[in-house]
């Protein structure tokens, strides 16, 4: 007789299944498994750990998790579903990775690390009652939660579940509830960035205290790298570089900045680089009160810069009392290069890259090339080259898409989780009309970092090239939100919405785009790009006289730049000056390339010219060019 006692314990069980797993595998098995692995590593497992859960069983199509708290189980489920929804934004519906989740509380049988029993089975059966991207739970969970969480339940009544003897009362959890935890700090009014399920942080641009404005690249690079390292911590919500750099050089009260950005904490500091020495001050501030939680000054050799960045990042994490997973600690401690000199060239390259324009992209490339010469295994420098080549090819048709593919492949071979390399590779594949492969790269980039500007912008270009205007609008709206000083996404959205017949949205996007472009031109008056975009957009909105002044400005800055000339052709077309439009088009044709021909054939800004007999002359010349 076997008198071994069966071990039992009370547990909350979360069961999750992938929606349409067989269909996804049939369509693209490698891509599906890769996407699932990314989501599990960067979203699901960190969320489970953050809420004190334990994955005790994994299947290709789903997983089972044990919690000791019903509250934490529901909070975890909501975080996972919201995270997946954010990552799916703009990706074609048939490629979405979505889960159904069921949660139950009960007495389970323990055998080693595994759990069994009817209450485990009930959680699995509840999955079938949850909608895609939704959560179903038993009455036991609903009753345990009570008023602890500000979420909405909908009572589905008693349901019969397969192989379960008694009916189970089922509730659906509304994932889009306004808050996760009633006890969490409330966001300031009017803010859009706050995440109540985790501490929210903004790292403000570190001040350059060297007295030399040319050293801005180093303090900006330090800021960007601390943002990158903190972003690797799954328990933190960290605002992107593009958002916080809008506050560079502004003398504003820190409490006011925290309120505007909608974050609970700010990191502020300064950098003084002199020869081989560097002095860095850093402080962590509570946004609501402006009180200092931590402050420190570091005087180090420049060769210690990577250890110093790690130390600052880990101190901030410790002060915020969040858990650092082993792989997150390893990622933070991994130095990007063995050469500090290569690092400084890389930082200078990033500064030029962020300024935009052909001249700056070319300067950035030279900096990245010098970094690679010093360290041939510097993955981020190869990714920087791919970024520059992406914009140069996309905007000016310089070099070929092959150059982008080559550099992005080198970057990914050295470091396979570089978001910018996946984004640039997706752009190059899209240009080569390998759209399915491109979408996989964009999906990987967004899974790794949903708030990466280039991934969203390039994905939008890919969708636009395929005529998928609704998806284009989703990505470019997100790109404009991620990068508050980006005007190009909004200018392009003006045309997309007009093509969709959504004139209110078109005018809204156009006006916002013009405002941002004017600010950009004030910062960099030697760049014709914002000027010619403003001219065409104002013409579309009927402000012809104002548009003419901007067109003159663009031509005065870059009279021989064919991209400037082409966009002024669009301005002439929209404003009804057909004689000037045709005259400049004929000047352009001998200098044009295949992509320019594609634009001439398909650009809706040139639609007003189609009824003119001279249009056929242009088409014949274009085909023969």
VENHU-V380200 format. One record per helix or strand. SS is the DSSP state (H for helix, E for strand). FROM is the first residue (numbers start at 1). LEN is the number of residues. If there is no record, write none. Layout:
ss/from/len
SS/FROM/LEN
SS/FROM/LEN
This chain:
ss/from/len
E/8/11
H/21/30
E/54/6
E/62/6
H/70/19
H/93/3
E/99/13
E/114/3
H/118/10
E/135/4
H/139/7
E/153/7
E/168/6
E/199/5
E/207/2
H/213/19
E/236/3
H/241/7
H/254/8
E/265/10
E/277/10
E/292/10
H/302/18
H/326/8
H/340/16
H/358/17
H/379/18
H/401/14
H/419/13
H/435/14
H/453/13
H/469/14
H/488/12
H/503/21
H/528/13
H/544/14
H/562/14
H/578/12
H/594/9
H/604/6
H/614/11
